[in-house]
Amino acid sequence: MASAFNIITQVAAKSNITDLTSFELAKTLDENDELKHLRDEFFFPKMKTLPHVDFSLVDENSDAIYMCGNSLGLQPKGVKKYIDEQLEKWANMGVFGHMQEPLPWALCDEYAVDGYSKLVGAEKGEVVMMNGLTINLHLMMISFYHPTPERHKILLESKAFPSDHYAVESQIKLRGFNVEDSMVCLEPRSGETCLRTEDIVDYLKKEGKSIAMVMFSGLQYYTGQLYDMKTVTEEAQRQGCIVGWDLAHAVGNVPLKLHEWNVDFACWCTYKYTCSSAGGMAGAFVHSKHATRKDDDRLLGWWSHKFGSRFVMDNKLDLEEGAFGYRVSNPPILLVCPLMAILDVYKKTTMEALREKSLLLTGYLEYLLEYYFGRDSATRTTKAFCDLLTPKNPAERGCQLSLHFSVDMGTVFQELVKRGVACDKRLPDVIRIAPVHLYNNFSDVHRFIAALQASLKVIENGN
């Protein structure tokens, strides 16, 4: 694909637009967007429904500037239909709803499996929808982390998400090892914010024989860096390591090929780029090469047992093969409903098409940020500037750009919120901005830039 800047200039030239920073160009890019219809599949918050907005600064009836899909995706309009069907079923037939269409409760999680398998690049039997992300990480690590005195370390990135960090610590302790000896947090080079792939590979080559498990984020929550999962997985397994990935920020964001990459296991939440509601039902992947393994220490429950004999109730486990054998409890139907609604949306496009739009949308955001707020930009319009923590190489990032400002991040955030921008801040000093390919458009990006410009000017004037 041509670079985002080249495409933007081509669209501008074709439309006789000379100013690449104009709102006219943003609207033209929206008109040319082949996925623009997907925005209609979602409820978009209005300025008047957001807290802390200053209505003297915005039109309260306009759409909010929603740039927080990296934290919580917008609600698909189809969710209500699915939930209403199940509430009606519960009201009308009670317990009989467990085996009655649509979405029989005892099997409802399985109805979402095919859709998520496509999103993560999995084959039949490799994906299961269950629990929450950290619970699934624990279930996988209990099964796959088998430390020995010679090979007991778990390798993760230095600024892993806190929940991952805590989960790794607790798993090491459960196995009787010391966190200080067994938990290795790989740091970027001095003066850099992101890990280089070659540095990860070099470390594995040097220390791999002491590492039992590599457990990285597919896409780093703080910096927005997309790791080279294929290369890291290959080298780690070459050294004899088990490889697991936390894909919370990657699923539905970037194309994935977990089976092809030979990943041992992966886990993800679903409430970011797959819009399943706060705390929505999570997913897990177990490669088919592990489908019949029974030499692990997995935690078991009723739903680990094969469905065909599950209700014999003789307490003699007949373990499900593949990912289904890692389930423990029956699924919550009301959490499956949002999964079905967002999968209906994904059926209307492809991850390849979404990725193409994402590269253009995020590239457009980067261009405007650099133009107006770049540290060394000749066209910078404010004394304050921002640096991009996220890699500039589009292949090494997804929808999110992480911004570091030369002025107080908390104050910038407050001013943005006053102007109807939904974004988030992550300590110590990052504001994350994510134009999501499913529902954000180029006008949203342009409006965010205008809100940021106004915010920084207010801060400079001390108002």
N, C-alpha and C positions, 0 to 999 in steps of 0.2 A: 504494500500500500504506500502511496505517496505520503510525504510528511504532511502533518496537519497544516503547517504554514503554507505549503504549496497549494493545498486544496483550497484553503481560505482565500489566497490571492487569486486563484483561478475563478472561484465563484464571484469574487469582487469584480474582476476584470470583465467577466461575462455580463455582469449586471451594471457595468459602468459606475461602480462605486470606487472612489479613490481613497476614502478614509477607512482603513482597516479597523479602526477603533469605533466606528459609528454604530449606533443602534440599528440603523438601516441595514447594515451588513448582518447583524445578529438575526434580524427578522428574515432576511433573505436566506440565510443558512437554515433557519427553521422551515421555511417554505420548501427547501430542497431536501429536507430530512425524510428519507423513506420510512423511518420508524416513528414519525411524529404521532401517528394514530395511537400508539401505545400509551401515551399520556392520558388519554381518555379512559383508560382501564383503571385509573386510580383516583381516590379522593385527594384533592390538593388543598392543603390548609389555606385559609384566608388570613390576611393581616388582622382582621378583627377578632379572630378566634385564638390568636397566640397571646400568651402572657407577656407583659413587660414591654409591649410595643408602644411607642410614642406616636399617637395618631396625628400630631401636628407635623410629623415628618413624612408620613406615608398616606396613601389612599387606603382606608380601612377595608374597602371592598375588593381590593386587588389580591391576586395570589401572593402568598408568602414566598420568600426567596428560600426555598427548601434545599439545603446543601448538606443534609445530615443522614443520607441513606447509608453511610458507612456505620452508623450507630443504630438507626431504626428506619427501616423502609416504610414507605407510605402504604396505606391500606388499599388493597385491591377491591374494587367495587363488588366483585363476585363473592367475597367472604360472607356477607350477610345471607345470601341465598343458601349457601352450604350449611351455615349454622342454623338458619330457620328450619331447614328440612329436618335436621337432626333433633331440634327441640320439639318439632311437631311429632316426629316419630316417638320420642321419649314420652310425650304427653299421651299419645294414642295407643301405644302398645307396651310401654314399660320394658320389662326384661326381654321381651321377644325381639327388641331392636338389635340384640347382639348378632343375630344371623339374618337380618332382613335388609335388603337393598332399599335405598341407596346407601352405600358405605356401611355395611354391617360392622358393628362396633368391634367385634372380636377379631376382625381382619382389616380394619380400616387403615392401619399404618401401611399395609402392603400395597394399597391403592396409590400411594405416593412414591413407591420405590422406583418404578420405571422412569418417571420424570426426573427424579434426582440422580438416577444412574446416568442419564444422558448429560446432566449438568456437570457431573464429575468425571465422566469418561470411564464408567464401570461396566462390567459384564453382568449377566444375570446371576443373582445369588451373592453379589459382592456388597450390596448396600442395604442398610436397615435404617428405619426412622424410629428414634426412641429417645426418651429422657431429655436431659440438657447437655450442653457441650462438655462441661467439666466432669459430669458424671460419666459420660462416654469415654473421656480421656482416662479416667480412673479404671473403667472396665477394661479398656484396651491395654493399659500399662500393667495391670495385674496379670493379664494373660501373656503379654509379650516381653515384659522386663524380667529377665532371669539372670541376675548378677552373680558373678563368681569373684573370688579374690583377685583374679587376674583381669577380669573384664566386668567392671561394675559401674562405669561412668555413664551419665546421661548428658548429651551435648545439646544445648539450646542457645538461642541468641541472647545477648547480654540484656536487652530490654524486652524480654518476652512479656506477654500480657500477664499481669499479676496472678490470675487464676491458674495459668499454665505453670508459672513459677511455683506456686504453692502446691499444686498437684504433684509436680516432680519431687519437691522436697518431701512430701508425705510418703510417696511411693518408695523413695530411697530409705527413709526411716523404717517403713514397714518391713523392708527386707533386711534390716539390721545393719545398714551401712551409715556412715556419717555424711551429711550433706556437704560439708567442707571438702571432703575427699572425692565425692562421687558426682557432684553437680558442677558442670563446666559451662560457664556463660561466655560465649565467644564475643570478643569486643571488636569493633571496627578499628581501622588504623587511626593513629593519632591525627586529630584534626578533621576526621571524616565522620559522617553520621550513619552511613550504610556499610554493611559487610560486602566485601568483594567475593564473588563466587570463587575466584582462584585462591583466596585466603581460606575459605571454608574447606576447599578440596585439599590444600596443602596441609592444613591442620589434621584432616582425616588421614592423610598419608603418613603423617608423623606419629599420631597418637591413636589411630583407629583401633589398634589391637587391645586398647584398654577401655574402649567405649562399647557398652552393651546396646545403647539405644541413641539414635539421633531423633530429636523431637523439636522441630522448628515450626514457625508459622509459615504458611504458604505465602501470605501477604502480610507484612509487618504492620501492626495496628498503629504504631507511633509515627514511623517514617513514611509509610505507604509503599515500602519497597516490595516488589514481587520477586521472590527468590527463584532461582533456576532449579526447580524441583527435580527435574529429570537428571541433571548433572550431579547434584548433591546426593540423590538417592543412589545413583550408579556407584559413585565412589564410596559411599558409606557401606553399601552392601558388598563391595569388593573387599572391604576391610573386615567383613563379618558382622556388621552392625545391623540391628533391626531399625527400620526407618518408619517413623510416624509423622504425620503433618496435622497441625491445627489449621483448618481452612476457613475459619470464621469470616475472614475478610476476602476470601478468594471465591467461594462458591457463588455462582450467579454473577460474579464480577468479571472473571477472566475465564477463557477456555481451559479445561483441565482434562488430563488423560491418565488417570490414576492407574488403570490396569496396564496400559502400555508402558508407563514409567516404572512398573513393577513395585510400586509403593506397598509396604507391608500393611499399614493401616492408616486411616485418617479419620478425623472427626470435625464436625462443623456445627455452628448454630444456624438458624434459618431466618432470623429476624432482621438481618441487615439487607443484603441484596436480594433475598428471596422473601422478604416482606410478610413474615408469618405472625406478626404481633409480638409485643414485648414478652420475652421469655418463651418464645415459641418452641415447638418440638424440634429437637436436634437430629442430626444424622451421623452415621458412621459407615466406613468402608473397611472391608477386610479382603485382601487379595485372594483370588480363587486358589492360589497355591497353598493356602492355609485352610481350605474348605473342610477337610476331614481331620485336621489335627485335634488330638485329644490329650496332648501331653502338656497342656498349659494349666494355669491355676485360676481359670476364669470363675467369676461369680455366677451362680446359676439361679434360676427361678422357674416358675411354671411355664413361662413363654419361651424358655430355652428348649422345651420338649417339642417334638414333632407334632404338628396339628392333628394328624390322622389318629394318633393314640393319646393325645393330651388329656382327653376326658375319660380315659380308662381309670385314672386316679389310683394306680397301683404303686405309685412312688418308685417306679423303676424307670430311670431316665432313658429316653430314646432321643438323643441329642440332635437338634436340627443341624444340618450342614451349612457351611458358609456363614455369612454375617448374621443370619437369623438365629444361629445358635448362641449369639451373644446377648440376645434379649433376655430380660428378667421378668418384666411385668406386662400386663395387658395395656393396650394403648389408650390414650385419652381422645375420644372422638372430637371434642370441641377444639383441640389443638391440631387435629388433622385437617379440619375444614379450611383454615387459611392456607395450608400447603396445597390443597387441591385448587384453590382459587388462583394462587400465583402460578401454578403449573399450567393452568389454562392460558395465562398470559404468555408464558414462555413457549407454548405451542404455536403462537402466532409469529414467532421469529426464530432465529438461531443464535447460538452464542457467537458464531463468527460475525454475523451482522451486528450484534450488540457490541462486540469488541471493536469493530470498525468505527461505529459511531462514538464509542467511548474514547478511542484514540484521538478523534477529531475534537470532541467536546472538551476533553482535558487539555489537549494541545492549544485550543482556543483560549481557555482559562490561563494557561501558562503564558501565552503570548501577551495577553492584556496585563497580567501581573507584572511581567518583566517591563512592559512598556511604561506603565504608570508608577510602579513601585520598586523596580529593580535597583539594587545597590549601586550599580555602575551605569544605570540607564541615563542617556542624555535627554530623555523625554520625561523623566520623573517629575511628578507634579506636587509632591509633598516632601518635606524634609525627612519624614519617617520613611523607612523602606522595609522590605521583607525579603528574606532569603527562603529558597525552596529546599526543604530537607529531602524531599522525595527525589529519586533519580531522574535526571533529565532525559535519559534514554526511555522512550515510550514503552519499549519491550520489558522494562524493569519496573513497571507500575501498573496500577489499575485505575479505578475512577477517582481515587483520593489523591489530593495534594496536601502536604503538611507544610504549614507556613510558620516561620519564625520572624518576629517583628523586632525592629530597633527600639520600639517603645513598649510599655507595659502590656503584656498579652491580655491580662484580665480587663484592662480598660478598653482595649480594642474590641474584645468580645462583648462587653456591655453595650458599647455604642452600636455594634452590628445588630444585636438583639433588639435595640430600640427601633431599628429600621426594618424590622421584620425578617431578619436573616436567621434561619435555623441552621446553626453549625455547632461544633463543640470544641472545647479546649481540653488539652491533656497536659498535665504538669510534667516537667517544669515549665515549658515555654512554647507549646505548639497549639495552633488553631488548625483544625482539620476541615477541609472543604472538599465535598464529594459531589460533583455533578453526575448523577446516575443515568446511565444510558436508557433505562426503561421509561423514565418519566421526566427528567430534566431536559431543558432545551437551551439553545444558545442565548435566547433572551434572558433566561434565568441567570446565566453567567454574566451577561452584560450588566444586568441590574445589581448583581452582587458586587461587581467592580465599582459601580457608582456608589453603592452603600459603603464600601470600604473606603473610597476616596473621601466621602463626606465624613466618615468616622475619624479618619486620620487628621483631617483638617480641623475638626473640633478639638481633638486632643492637642494638636499643635498650638491652637489659640488659647488653650487652657479653659475652655468653656465646659 
